[in-house]
Amino acid sequence: MPIAHEADPTMTPTMSRRRLFERVLAALGAPAALALQGCVQKGQPHAADPEPLAPSDAPAPSTRVVGNRLSLAQWSLHRMHKSGQLDPMTFPAFARETFGFSGVEYVNQFYVSMPRDGQWVKELRTRAEDAGVASLLIMVDSEGALGDPDAVARVAAVEGHRRWLDAAAGLGCHSIRVNAQSVGTPDEQRRLCADGTARLCEYAAASGLAVIIENHGGISCDGAWVASIVRSVGLPNCGTLPDFGNFRCADGSMQDRYLGVEAMMPYARAVSAKSHDFGEDGQETATSFERMLRLVAAARYEGWIGVEYEGKVLSEVDGVRATSALLERYGCRL
Protein backbone atom coordinates (compact mmCIF):
# COMPACT_ATOMS: atom_id res chain seq x y z
CA MET A 1 0.00 0.00 0.00
CA PRO A 2 1.27 3.52 -0.73
CA ILE A 3 2.35 5.50 2.30
CA ALA A 4 1.37 9.08 3.00
CA HIS A 5 3.21 11.31 5.45
CA GLU A 6 1.13 12.36 8.40
CA ALA A 7 0.46 16.08 8.46
CA ASP A 8 3.13 17.91 10.42
CA PRO A 9 3.65 21.69 10.41
CA THR A 10 7.37 21.33 11.11
CA MET A 11 8.08 18.93 8.27
CA THR A 12 7.19 18.17 4.65
CA PRO A 13 3.46 18.63 3.98
CA THR A 14 1.32 15.54 3.50
CA MET A 15 2.14 14.00 0.14
CA SER A 16 1.44 10.89 -1.85
CA ARG A 17 4.04 8.17 -2.33
CA ARG A 18 4.22 9.03 -6.03
CA ARG A 19 4.87 12.72 -5.32
CA LEU A 20 7.57 11.87 -2.77
CA PHE A 21 9.14 9.40 -5.21
CA GLU A 22 9.26 12.11 -7.87
CA ARG A 23 10.85 14.58 -5.43
CA VAL A 24 13.54 12.10 -4.44
CA LEU A 25 14.30 11.30 -8.08
CA ALA A 26 14.53 15.01 -8.86
CA ALA A 27 16.90 15.59 -5.94
CA LEU A 28 19.10 12.66 -6.94
CA GLY A 29 19.34 13.61 -10.59
CA ALA A 30 18.86 11.10 -13.38
CA PRO A 31 22.22 9.22 -13.28
CA ALA A 32 22.26 8.80 -9.49
CA ALA A 33 18.58 7.89 -9.37
CA LEU A 34 19.00 5.18 -12.00
CA ALA A 35 22.03 3.80 -10.18
CA LEU A 36 20.17 3.66 -6.88
CA GLN A 37 17.11 2.09 -8.45
CA GLY A 38 19.26 -0.55 -10.06
CA CYS A 39 20.96 -1.25 -6.75
CA VAL A 40 17.62 -1.91 -5.07
CA GLN A 41 15.97 -3.85 -7.85
CA LYS A 42 18.89 -5.86 -9.24
CA GLY A 43 21.47 -5.97 -6.47
CA GLN A 44 23.98 -4.02 -8.56
CA PRO A 45 26.99 -2.36 -6.91
CA HIS A 46 27.10 1.26 -5.86
CA ALA A 47 29.01 3.41 -8.34
CA ALA A 48 32.00 3.63 -5.99
CA ASP A 49 32.20 -0.12 -5.40
CA PRO A 50 35.05 -2.14 -6.91
CA GLU A 51 34.74 -4.38 -9.95
CA PRO A 52 34.01 -8.07 -9.29
CA LEU A 53 36.97 -10.40 -8.99
CA ALA A 54 38.60 -11.04 -12.36
CA PRO A 55 38.51 -14.69 -13.47
CA SER A 56 42.30 -14.89 -13.48
CA ASP A 57 42.38 -13.84 -9.81
CA ALA A 58 39.55 -16.09 -8.64
CA PRO A 59 40.12 -18.82 -6.06
CA ALA A 60 39.53 -22.44 -7.04
CA PRO A 61 35.92 -23.14 -8.09
CA SER A 62 35.58 -25.61 -5.23
CA THR A 63 35.88 -22.85 -2.63
CA ARG A 64 34.85 -19.60 -4.27
CA VAL A 65 31.28 -18.44 -3.59
CA VAL A 66 31.53 -14.67 -4.11
CA GLY A 67 34.16 -12.18 -5.25
CA ASN A 68 33.18 -9.20 -3.08
CA ARG A 69 35.60 -6.79 -1.46
CA LEU A 70 35.78 -6.74 2.34
CA SER A 71 35.34 -3.62 4.47
CA LEU A 72 35.82 -3.24 8.21
CA ALA A 73 32.93 -2.29 10.46
CA GLN A 74 34.19 0.01 13.19
CA TRP A 75 32.13 -1.80 15.83
CA SER A 76 34.60 -4.68 15.52
CA LEU A 77 37.01 -2.49 17.51
CA HIS A 78 34.50 -0.95 19.94
CA ARG A 79 36.35 -2.10 23.07
CA MET A 80 39.59 -0.59 21.80
CA HIS A 81 37.79 2.68 21.06
CA LYS A 82 35.99 2.82 24.39
CA SER A 83 39.14 2.07 26.38
CA GLY A 84 41.05 4.83 24.60
CA GLN A 85 43.44 2.33 23.03
CA LEU A 86 42.37 3.42 19.54
CA ASP A 87 41.52 6.99 18.48
CA PRO A 88 38.42 6.98 16.21
CA MET A 89 40.13 9.53 13.97
CA THR A 90 42.88 6.99 13.21
CA PHE A 91 40.43 4.17 12.44
CA PRO A 92 40.83 4.23 8.62
CA ALA A 93 44.63 4.14 8.79
CA PHE A 94 44.52 1.41 11.46
CA ALA A 95 42.18 -0.68 9.29
CA ARG A 96 44.56 -0.38 6.35
CA GLU A 97 47.87 -0.81 8.14
CA THR A 98 46.83 -3.58 10.53
CA PHE A 99 44.58 -5.68 8.30
CA GLY A 100 44.83 -4.39 4.72
CA PHE A 101 41.25 -3.15 4.38
CA SER A 102 40.52 -0.55 1.70
CA GLY A 103 36.97 0.24 2.87
CA VAL A 104 35.54 1.15 6.29
CA GLU A 105 32.13 1.53 7.93
CA TYR A 106 31.89 4.10 10.72
CA VAL A 107 29.79 4.05 13.91
CA ASN A 108 28.32 7.41 14.90
CA GLN A 109 28.65 6.94 18.66
CA PHE A 110 32.44 7.24 18.40
CA TYR A 111 32.06 10.73 16.89
CA VAL A 112 29.01 12.05 18.71
CA SER A 113 31.14 14.39 20.84
CA MET A 114 32.76 15.97 17.79
CA PRO A 115 31.89 19.61 16.96
CA ARG A 116 28.86 20.13 14.76
CA ASP A 117 30.78 22.46 12.44
CA GLY A 118 31.96 19.47 10.43
CA GLN A 119 35.69 20.23 10.51
CA TRP A 120 36.35 16.80 11.96
CA VAL A 121 34.60 15.28 8.94
CA LYS A 122 37.03 17.01 6.58
CA GLU A 123 39.99 15.83 8.66
CA LEU A 124 38.70 12.25 8.82
CA ARG A 125 38.10 12.19 5.07
CA THR A 126 41.64 13.44 4.44
CA ARG A 127 43.05 10.78 6.75
CA ALA A 128 41.04 8.04 5.03
CA GLU A 129 42.10 9.18 1.58
CA ASP A 130 45.73 9.45 2.64
CA ALA A 131 45.50 5.83 3.85
CA GLY A 132 43.91 4.71 0.58
CA VAL A 133 40.65 3.80 2.32
CA ALA A 134 37.09 4.35 1.01
CA SER A 135 34.51 5.63 3.50
CA LEU A 136 31.38 3.59 2.83
CA LEU A 137 28.69 4.32 5.42
CA ILE A 138 27.89 5.47 8.93
CA MET A 139 25.93 3.25 11.32
CA VAL A 140 23.61 5.55 13.27
CA ASP A 141 22.23 4.75 16.72
CA SER A 142 20.72 6.69 19.64
CA GLU A 143 19.17 9.48 17.57
CA GLY A 144 15.55 8.59 18.32
CA ALA A 145 13.07 6.14 16.84
CA LEU A 146 12.20 6.78 13.20
CA GLY A 147 8.96 4.91 13.88
CA ASP A 148 8.01 6.72 17.09
CA PRO A 149 4.20 6.81 17.35
CA ASP A 150 4.43 10.38 18.63
CA ALA A 151 4.65 12.62 15.54
CA VAL A 152 6.79 15.25 17.29
CA ALA A 153 9.26 12.65 18.54
CA ARG A 154 9.38 11.06 15.10
CA VAL A 155 10.24 14.42 13.56
CA ALA A 156 12.95 14.90 16.18
CA ALA A 157 14.41 11.50 15.27
CA VAL A 158 14.53 12.44 11.60
CA GLU A 159 16.26 15.70 12.51
CA GLY A 160 18.76 13.84 14.71
CA HIS A 161 19.68 11.53 11.85
CA ARG A 162 20.22 14.43 9.46
CA ARG A 163 23.48 15.35 11.17
CA TRP A 164 24.90 11.98 10.17
CA LEU A 165 23.67 12.27 6.62
CA ASP A 166 25.62 15.52 6.41
CA ALA A 167 28.68 13.78 7.85
CA ALA A 168 28.28 10.85 5.45
CA ALA A 169 28.12 13.24 2.52
CA GLY A 170 31.26 15.00 3.72
CA LEU A 171 33.12 11.71 4.09
CA GLY A 172 32.08 10.50 0.66
CA CYS A 173 29.93 7.62 1.93
CA HIS A 174 27.06 6.09 -0.03
CA SER A 175 24.64 5.53 2.89
CA ILE A 176 23.77 5.78 6.54
CA ARG A 177 22.48 2.71 8.37
CA VAL A 178 19.40 3.26 10.53
CA ASN A 179 17.26 1.18 12.88
CA ALA A 180 13.57 0.40 12.47
CA GLN A 181 12.39 1.24 15.98
CA SER A 182 8.73 1.56 16.90
CA VAL A 183 5.95 0.11 19.06
CA GLY A 184 2.58 -1.44 18.28
CA THR A 185 1.47 -4.23 16.00
CA PRO A 186 3.76 -5.25 13.14
CA ASP A 187 1.55 -3.35 10.69
CA GLU A 188 1.51 -0.23 12.85
CA GLN A 189 5.28 -0.34 13.28
CA ARG A 190 5.76 -0.81 9.55
CA ARG A 191 3.62 2.22 8.77
CA LEU A 192 5.38 4.42 11.32
CA CYS A 193 8.90 3.30 10.39
CA ALA A 194 8.13 3.78 6.71
CA ASP A 195 6.94 7.32 7.40
CA GLY A 196 10.07 8.34 9.30
CA THR A 197 12.39 6.56 6.87
CA ALA A 198 10.74 8.17 3.84
CA ARG A 199 11.20 11.62 5.36
CA LEU A 200 14.87 10.87 5.90
CA CYS A 201 15.27 9.48 2.37
CA GLU A 202 13.93 12.73 0.94
CA TYR A 203 16.62 14.69 2.79
CA ALA A 204 19.30 12.12 1.86
CA ALA A 205 18.48 12.36 -1.83
CA ALA A 206 19.79 15.93 -2.02
CA SER A 207 23.29 14.53 -1.32
CA GLY A 208 22.89 11.41 -3.45
CA LEU A 209 22.82 9.22 -0.33
CA ALA A 210 20.80 6.16 0.59
CA VAL A 211 19.17 5.22 3.88
CA ILE A 212 19.56 1.53 4.69
CA ILE A 213 17.83 -0.47 7.42
CA GLU A 214 19.56 -3.21 9.41
CA ASN A 215 18.00 -6.07 11.31
CA HIS A 216 19.03 -4.64 14.66
CA GLY A 217 16.77 -5.21 17.64
CA GLY A 218 13.05 -5.46 18.29
CA ILE A 219 10.78 -6.63 15.52
CA SER A 220 13.55 -6.01 12.99
CA CYS A 221 14.87 -9.48 13.86
CA ASP A 222 12.33 -10.49 11.20
CA GLY A 223 14.14 -9.89 7.91
CA ALA A 224 10.95 -10.17 5.88
CA TRP A 225 9.40 -7.40 7.97
CA VAL A 226 12.45 -5.17 7.35
CA ALA A 227 12.12 -5.80 3.62
CA SER A 228 8.45 -4.84 3.81
CA ILE A 229 9.42 -1.38 5.11
CA VAL A 230 11.58 -0.79 2.05
CA ARG A 231 8.68 -1.78 -0.19
CA SER A 232 6.33 0.47 1.79
CA VAL A 233 8.69 3.44 1.48
CA GLY A 234 8.99 2.76 -2.24
CA LEU A 235 11.82 5.24 -2.82
CA PRO A 236 14.93 4.55 -4.91
CA ASN A 237 17.36 5.49 -2.13
CA CYS A 238 15.91 3.20 0.55
CA GLY A 239 17.50 -0.19 1.11
CA THR A 240 18.69 -2.75 3.64
CA LEU A 241 21.81 -3.88 5.45
CA PRO A 242 21.40 -7.60 6.17
CA ASP A 243 23.40 -8.70 9.22
CA PHE A 244 24.30 -12.40 9.53
CA GLY A 245 23.82 -12.47 13.28
CA ASN A 246 21.11 -10.08 14.52
CA PHE A 247 18.12 -12.40 14.63
CA ARG A 248 17.43 -12.67 18.35
CA CYS A 249 14.08 -11.07 19.19
CA ALA A 250 13.20 -9.10 22.32
CA ASP A 251 11.52 -12.14 23.89
CA GLY A 252 14.68 -14.21 23.46
CA SER A 253 13.42 -16.27 20.53
CA MET A 254 15.46 -16.62 17.37
CA GLN A 255 14.26 -15.99 13.83
CA ASP A 256 15.70 -18.09 11.02
CA ARG A 257 18.81 -16.10 10.04
CA TYR A 258 19.04 -17.57 6.55
CA LEU A 259 15.43 -16.80 5.67
CA GLY A 260 15.92 -13.31 7.12
CA VAL A 261 19.01 -12.53 5.07
CA GLU A 262 17.41 -14.01 1.95
CA ALA A 263 14.39 -11.70 2.38
CA MET A 264 16.58 -8.60 2.79
CA MET A 265 19.17 -9.28 0.09
CA PRO A 266 17.13 -7.98 -2.90
CA TYR A 267 17.32 -4.50 -1.33
CA ALA A 268 20.86 -4.70 0.11
CA ARG A 269 23.31 -1.79 -0.21
CA ALA A 270 25.68 -3.29 2.36
CA VAL A 271 26.11 -6.65 4.10
CA SER A 272 27.43 -7.31 7.59
CA ALA A 273 29.27 -10.61 8.14
CA LYS A 274 28.73 -10.80 11.90
CA SER A 275 30.91 -13.25 13.82
CA HIS A 276 31.26 -14.24 17.46
CA ASP A 277 33.15 -17.51 17.93
CA PHE A 278 35.14 -19.91 15.78
CA GLY A 279 35.77 -23.64 15.87
CA GLU A 280 39.11 -25.33 15.36
CA ASP A 281 38.29 -25.56 11.64
CA GLY A 282 38.03 -21.75 11.42
CA GLN A 283 34.27 -21.82 10.85
CA GLU A 284 31.92 -19.49 12.74
CA THR A 285 30.11 -21.64 15.29
CA ALA A 286 26.61 -20.15 14.98
CA THR A 287 26.44 -19.14 11.31
CA SER A 288 27.33 -20.98 8.13
CA PHE A 289 29.24 -18.31 6.23
CA GLU A 290 29.20 -20.48 3.12
CA ARG A 291 25.41 -20.66 3.21
CA MET A 292 25.12 -16.91 3.83
CA LEU A 293 27.48 -16.09 0.98
CA ARG A 294 25.48 -18.27 -1.37
CA LEU A 295 22.45 -16.12 -0.51
CA VAL A 296 24.55 -13.02 -1.24
CA ALA A 297 25.62 -14.50 -4.59
CA ALA A 298 22.05 -15.53 -5.48
CA ALA A 299 20.95 -11.91 -5.05
CA ARG A 300 23.70 -10.79 -7.47
CA TYR A 301 25.01 -8.42 -4.83
CA GLU A 302 28.43 -7.09 -5.84
CA GLY A 303 29.02 -4.43 -3.20
CA TRP A 304 31.23 -4.58 -0.12
CA ILE A 305 30.83 -7.11 2.69
CA GLY A 306 31.58 -5.73 6.13
CA VAL A 307 33.63 -7.68 8.67
CA GLU A 308 31.97 -7.24 12.06
CA TYR A 309 33.53 -9.24 14.88
CA GLU A 310 31.57 -9.10 18.13
CA GLY A 311 33.04 -12.00 20.09
CA LYS A 312 34.78 -12.03 23.45
CA VAL A 313 37.04 -15.10 23.28
CA LEU A 314 39.50 -13.68 20.77
CA SER A 315 40.94 -10.19 20.96
CA GLU A 316 39.28 -7.74 18.60
CA VAL A 317 42.30 -7.74 16.30
CA ASP A 318 42.44 -11.55 16.20
CA GLY A 319 38.66 -11.74 15.76
CA VAL A 320 38.78 -9.44 12.75
CA ARG A 321 41.56 -11.54 11.25
CA ALA A 322 39.65 -14.78 11.84
CA THR A 323 36.50 -13.37 10.25
CA SER A 324 38.41 -12.03 7.26
CA ALA A 325 40.20 -15.34 6.78
CA LEU A 326 36.89 -17.22 6.78
CA LEU A 327 35.38 -14.86 4.22
CA GLU A 328 38.48 -15.04 2.05
CA ARG A 329 38.15 -18.83 2.09
CA TYR A 330 34.97 -18.37 0.04
CA GLY A 331 36.37 -15.85 -2.43
CA CYS A 332 36.02 -12.48 -0.69
CA ARG A 333 39.08 -10.24 -0.95
CA LEU A 334 40.62 -7.38 0.95
Secondary structure, 3 states (H helix, E strand, C coil): CCCCCCCCCCCCCCCCHHHHHHHHHHHHCHHHHHHHHHHHHHCCCCCCCCCCCCHHHCCCCCCCCCCCEEEEEHHHHHHHHHCCCCCHHHHHHHHHHHHCCCEEEEEHHHCCCCCCCCHHHHHHHHHHHHCCCEEEEEECCCCCCCECCCHHHHHHHHHHHHHHHHHHHHHCCCEEEEECCECCCHHHHHHHHHHHHHHHHHHHHCCCCEEEEECCCHHHHCHHHHHHHHHHHCCCCEEEECECCCCECCCCCECCHHHHHHHHHHHECCEEEEECCECCCCCECCCCHHHHHHHHHHCCCCCCEEEEECCCCCCHHHHHHHHHHHHHHCCCEC
